[in-house]
């Protein structure tokens, strides 16, 4: 440990063996002193001279006073650029002895660490500084780890967003699939009442023949008698009003010589010969394009005409009571054509009326319609 003299902190001397600051002080022996003022201060209230006078020596540059003139001389150095008090252990210089002594206490008792602020003795200061540097490096490493952790968190958040987006896309696809299934289920419900239906051989005119292909094909085998021959379906158009609001069927025209008609009618009120279309409770469409609503003709529309090779459909939306007409998979304009409120009482059956010998149709009561019901 370094030893420093308390009485002589400097290490430099002059050729005459005296300290340099004493030589400098002598050069300032001509400092002006107000002797009268000092004399007044050194006398008591009774005018007698004090045994122990007050500070008689006053600095001409500041208010400080000193008992001895040597103290004033040393103090006067503070008003100059002279720094005669030098540390022998470091380049420190000062113009005050007290400042040098305080500086030497750093070498004696240690210096404060710039990292932790603890006083460290000189021989251990470098080691402690390295230790604190290591601590600073560890702190820096912790900062780097924190930065990496934040980057990892950001990456995980990004992955989570991507997964959320993928989940949302997958959920959207599932919803689309559910909607498709609901449409399909709705379509199946709409077709439920027709799927098992067929032409009733017991309610068929003698001129008509029901061919055995699921009893869906009707052929006019008789002679041209000048009037129509009709056949009704086995089951009414409404077997269960709760199953669906849409009721629909189609017929494909295999052969048509002159005229035919088909639609819905009340089976109990109609005979099998003659024109069923003009009777009350009948909703039908003729091959010449004439529409019949509850037995009343609504005029002829060329758009509604059909013949050999065409597929014609007729249906009802009970929710709105609108009649649906289609031709070859396309819906025809039927705005304003409504069925009566009593249409859903299970008494209406599909029917077809053929006029000429050789006429032939095939019905489709619910499988693979040419018109897409889900478009309704």
C-alpha positions in Angstrom: 0.0 0.0 0.0 1.3 3.5 -0.8 2.5 5.6 2.1 2.0 9.4 1.8 3.4 11.9 4.3 0.7 14.1 5.8 3.1 17.0 6.5 4.8 16.9 3.1 2.7 15.7 0.2 5.0 17.2 -2.4 8.0 15.6 -4.0 9.8 18.5 -5.5 12.4 20.9 -3.8 14.6 23.8 -4.9 18.4 23.9 -5.0 18.5 25.6 -1.6 16.5 22.7 0.0 13.3 24.8 0.5 9.9 24.0 -0.9 9.1 25.9 -4.0 5.8 27.4 -2.7 7.8 29.2 0.1 10.0 30.9 -2.5 6.9 32.0 -4.4 5.3 33.3 -1.3 8.3 35.6 -0.6 7.9 37.1 -4.0 4.5 38.4 -2.8 5.7 39.9 0.4 4.6 43.3 -0.7 0.9 42.6 -0.3 -0.9 45.7 0.9 -2.4 45.6 4.4 -4.7 48.1 6.0 -2.8 48.5 9.3 -5.2 51.1 10.8 -8.2 48.8 10.2 -6.3 45.9 11.7 -5.2 48.0 14.6 -8.9 48.9 15.4 -9.9 45.3 15.2 -7.1 44.2 17.5 -8.2 46.6 20.3 -11.1 45.9 22.7 -14.0 48.1 23.7 -11.9 49.8 26.4 -9.2 50.7 23.8 -6.7 48.3 25.1 -4.7 46.0 22.8 -6.1 42.5 22.7 -3.9 39.8 24.2 -5.0 37.5 21.4 -5.7 39.8 18.4 -8.3 39.0 15.8 -7.4 38.2 12.2 -5.1 41.1 11.4 -4.1 40.1 7.9 -6.8 40.7 5.2 -6.7 39.5 1.6 -6.7 42.4 -0.9 -8.6 40.3 -3.5 -11.3 38.6 -1.2 -12.8 39.1 2.2 -10.7 36.4 3.9 -8.5 37.3 6.9 -5.6 35.5 8.5 -3.9 35.6 11.9 -0.4 35.1 10.5 1.0 36.8 7.5 2.3 33.5 6.2 -1.2 32.2 6.0 -2.2 35.2 3.9 0.8 34.6 1.7 -0.3 31.0 1.1 -3.9 32.0 0.5 -2.7 34.6 -2.0 -1.5 31.8 -4.3 -5.2 30.8 -4.9 -5.5 34.0 -6.8 -2.7 33.0 -9.2 -2.2 30.2 -11.7 0.6 28.6 -9.6 0.0 24.9 -8.7 2.9 24.0 -6.5 1.3 21.1 -4.7 1.8 18.0 -6.9 0.9 14.4 -6.2 3.9 12.0 -6.4 1.6 9.1 -7.4 -0.3 10.7 -10.3 -0.3 13.9 -12.4 -2.6 15.8 -10.0 -1.7 19.4 -9.2 -3.2 22.0 -6.9 -2.5 25.4 -5.5 -3.8 24.4 -2.1 -2.2 22.0 0.3 -5.6 21.0 1.7 -6.7 20.0 -1.8 -3.7 17.8 -2.3 -4.2 16.1 1.1 -7.8 15.3 0.2 -6.6 14.0 -3.1 -4.0 11.8 -1.4 -6.8 10.2 0.7 -8.0 8.6 -2.6 -4.7 6.8 -2.8 -4.8 6.0 0.9 -8.4 4.8 1.3 -9.3 3.9 -2.3 -11.2 5.2 -5.3 -14.9 4.9 -6.1 -15.7 2.4 -8.8 -17.4 4.0 -11.8 -19.8 1.1 -12.1 -21.0 0.4 -8.6 -19.7 3.5 -6.7 -17.9 1.4 -4.0 -14.5 2.7 -2.7 -11.7 0.3 -3.8 -8.1 0.4 -2.6 -5.7 0.9 -5.5 -4.1 -2.6 -5.6 -7.6 -4.1 -6.0 -9.1 -1.4 -8.2 -8.3 -3.0 -11.6 -9.5 -6.4 -10.5 -12.8 -4.8 -9.2 -13.1 -2.8 -12.4 -12.8 -6.0 -14.5 -15.4 -7.7 -12.2 -17.7 -4.7 -12.7 -17.0 -4.8 -16.4 -18.0 -8.5 -16.4 -21.2 -7.5 -14.6 -21.8 -4.9 -17.2 -21.2 -7.5 -19.9 -23.7 -9.8 -18.2 -26.2 -7.0 -18.1 -25.5 -6.4 -21.8 -26.0 -10.2 -22.3 -29.3 -10.0 -20.5 -30.3 -7.1 -22.7 -29.4 -9.2 -25.8 -31.4 -12.2 -24.3 -34.3 -9.9 -23.8 -34.0 -8.6 -27.3 -34.0 -12.2 -28.6 -36.9 -13.0 -26.4 -38.9 -10.1 -27.8 -38.0 -11.2 -31.3 -39.2 -14.7 -30.4 -42.4 -13.3 -29.0 -42.9 -11.2 -32.2 -42.3 -14.3 -34.3 -44.8 -16.3 -32.2 -47.3 -13.5 -32.5 -46.8 -13.6 -36.3 -47.2 -17.4 -36.3 -50.3 -17.0 -34.2 -51.8 -14.4 -36.6 -51.0 -16.8 -39.5 -52.6 -19.7 -37.7 -55.6 -17.5 -36.8 -55.9 -16.5 -40.4 -55.6 -20.2 -41.5 -58.2 -21.1 -38.9 -60.5 -18.4 -40.1 -60.1 -19.6 -43.7 -60.7 -23.1 -42.6 -63.7 -22.0 -40.6 -65.0 -20.1 -43.6 -64.6 -23.2 -45.8 -66.5 -25.2 -43.1 -69.3 -22.6 -43.2 -69.4 -22.8 -46.9 -69.6 -26.5 -46.7 -72.4 -26.2 -44.1 -74.3 -23.8 -46.3 -73.9 -26.2 -49.2 -75.2 -29.1 -47.0 -78.1 -26.9 -45.9 -79.0 -26.1 -49.5 -78.7 -29.8 -50.3 -80.9 -30.7 -47.3 -83.4 -28.0 -48.3 -83.4 -29.4 -51.8 -83.9 -32.9 -50.5 -86.8 -31.7 -48.4 -88.2 -30.0 -51.4 -88.1 -33.2 -53.3 -89.3 -35.4 -50.5 -92.9 -35.3 -51.5 -92.3 -36.1 -55.1 -89.6 -38.7 -54.9 -92.0 -41.6 -54.3 -94.8 -40.3 -56.5 -95.9 -41.9 -59.8 -98.9 -42.1 -62.1 -101.9 -43.8 -60.6 -103.2 -46.6 -62.9 -106.5 -46.5 -61.0 -107.1 -42.9 -62.0 -106.0 -43.1 -65.6 -108.1 -42.7 -68.8 -108.5 -45.9 -70.9 -106.8 -44.2 -73.9 -103.6 -43.7 -71.9 -101.1 -46.4 -71.0 -98.7 -46.2 -68.0 -95.4 -47.8 -68.9 -93.8 -49.9 -66.2 -90.6 -47.8 -66.0 -91.4 -46.7 -62.4 -94.8 -45.7 -63.7 -93.5 -42.4 -64.9 -94.1 -42.7 -68.6 -97.6 -42.1 -70.1 -98.4 -43.0 -73.7 -101.6 -42.1 -75.6 -102.5 -45.4 -77.3 -106.1 -44.6 -78.3 -107.6 -43.0 -81.4 -108.1 -39.3 -81.9 -111.5 -38.8 -80.4 -111.3 -35.0 -80.3 -111.1 -34.6 -76.6 -108.4 -35.0 -74.0 -107.5 -38.0 -71.9 -106.0 -37.4 -68.4 -104.1 -39.2 -65.7 -103.4 -38.2 -62.1 -100.4 -38.9 -59.8 -100.8 -41.4 -57.0 -100.0 -39.0 -54.2 -101.0 -35.4 -53.7 -98.5 -32.7 -54.2 -98.4 -32.1 -50.4 -97.9 -35.0 -48.1 -96.3 -33.0 -45.3 -96.7 -29.3 -45.2 -93.8 -28.9 -42.8 -91.2 -30.6 -44.9 -90.7 -27.8 -47.4 -92.3 -24.7 -49.0 -91.3 -25.6 -52.5 -93.3 -28.2 -54.6 -92.2 -28.9 -58.1 -92.2 -31.6 -60.9 -91.1 -31.8 -64.5 -92.3 -33.6 -67.6 -90.1 -34.4 -70.7 -92.0 -34.3 -74.0 -91.2 -37.5 -76.0 -93.8 -37.0 -78.7 -96.5 -34.3 -79.1 -98.7 -34.1 -82.2 -101.0 -31.2 -81.6 -101.8 -30.2 -78.0 -101.3 -31.2 -74.4 -101.6 -29.7 -70.9 -100.3 -30.5 -67.4 -100.2 -29.0 -63.9 -102.0 -29.4 -60.6 -105.7 -30.2 -60.1 -108.1 -31.5 -57.4 -108.5 -35.2 -58.2 -111.8 -35.7 -56.5 -113.5 -32.9 -58.5 -112.4 -33.8 -62.0 -113.2 -36.5 -64.6 -110.6 -38.2 -66.7 -112.0 -37.1 -70.1 -112.4 -33.6 -71.3 -110.4 -30.5 -70.5 -109.4 -30.4 -66.8 -107.5 -27.1 -67.2 -110.7 -25.0 -67.4 -112.2 -26.4 -64.2 -112.0 -24.6 -60.9 -109.0 -25.5 -58.7 -106.8 -26.3 -61.7 -103.4 -24.6 -62.3 -101.9 -25.7 -65.7 -99.9 -24.7 -68.7 -100.8 -25.7 -72.3 -98.4 -26.6 -75.0 -99.6 -23.5 -77.0 -98.4 -21.2 -74.2 -101.7 -20.5 -72.4 -101.7 -20.3 -68.6 -104.6 -21.4 -66.5 -105.0 -20.1 -62.9 -107.8 -21.7 -60.8 -109.6 -22.6 -64.0 -109.3 -19.2 -65.7 -107.2 -18.6 -68.8 -104.6 -15.8 -68.6 -103.9 -15.5 -72.3 -101.3 -17.0 -74.6 -97.6 -16.3 -74.2 -95.2 -17.5 -76.9 -92.5 -17.8 -74.3 -94.5 -20.6 -72.6 -95.0 -22.7 -75.7 -93.4 -26.1 -75.7 -93.3 -29.3 -77.8 -91.4 -32.4 -78.6 -87.9 -32.5 -77.0 -88.7 -29.8 -74.3 -88.6 -30.3 -70.6 -91.3 -28.3 -68.8 -91.6 -27.8 -65.0 -94.3 -26.5 -62.8 -94.2 -25.8 -59.0 -95.5 -23.7 -56.1 -93.8 -21.8 -53.4 -96.3 -22.0 -50.5 -94.4 -19.3 -48.5 -95.2 -16.7 -51.2 -98.0 -18.6 -53.1 -96.2 -17.9 -56.3 -96.5 -20.4 -59.2 -93.2 -21.5 -60.8 -92.9 -22.3 -64.5 -89.7 -23.5 -66.1 -88.6 -24.5 -69.6 -85.5 -26.5 -70.4 -83.9 -25.6 -67.0 -84.7 -21.9 -67.2 -87.3 -20.2 -65.1 -90.1 -18.3 -67.0 -91.6 -15.1 -65.9 -94.6 -15.8 -63.7 -94.8 -12.6 -61.7 -98.3 -12.1 -60.2 -99.5 -15.7 -60.8 -100.6 -17.0 -57.4 -102.4 -20.1 -56.1 -105.4 -19.9 -53.8 -104.9 -20.0 -50.0 -106.5 -23.5 -50.0 -103.7 -25.0 -52.2 -102.0 -26.7 -49.3 -104.8 -28.9 -48.1 -103.4 -32.1 -49.6 -106.1 -32.4 -52.3 -104.1 -31.2 -55.3 -102.4 -33.8 -57.5 -100.1 -33.6 -60.5 -101.9 -34.4 -63.7 -101.3 -34.5 -67.5 -103.8 -34.4 -70.4 -102.8 -35.8 -73.8 -104.9 -35.0 -76.9 -103.6 -37.1 -79.8 -102.7 -40.7 -80.3 -99.0 -41.3 -80.0 -98.4 -38.5 -77.6 -95.8 -39.5 -75.0 -94.4 -37.9 -71.8 -92.1 -38.9 -69.0 -92.5 -37.4 -65.5 -89.8 -36.5 -63.0 -91.2 -36.2 -59.5 -88.0 -35.5 -57.6 -84.7 -36.8 -59.0 -82.2 -34.8 -61.0 -84.4 -32.0 -62.1 -83.2 -30.0 -65.1 -84.0 -26.8 -63.2 -81.9 -26.2 -60.1 -84.3 -25.8 -57.2 -81.6 -24.2 -55.0 -81.8 -21.1 -57.2 -85.2 -20.3 -55.9 
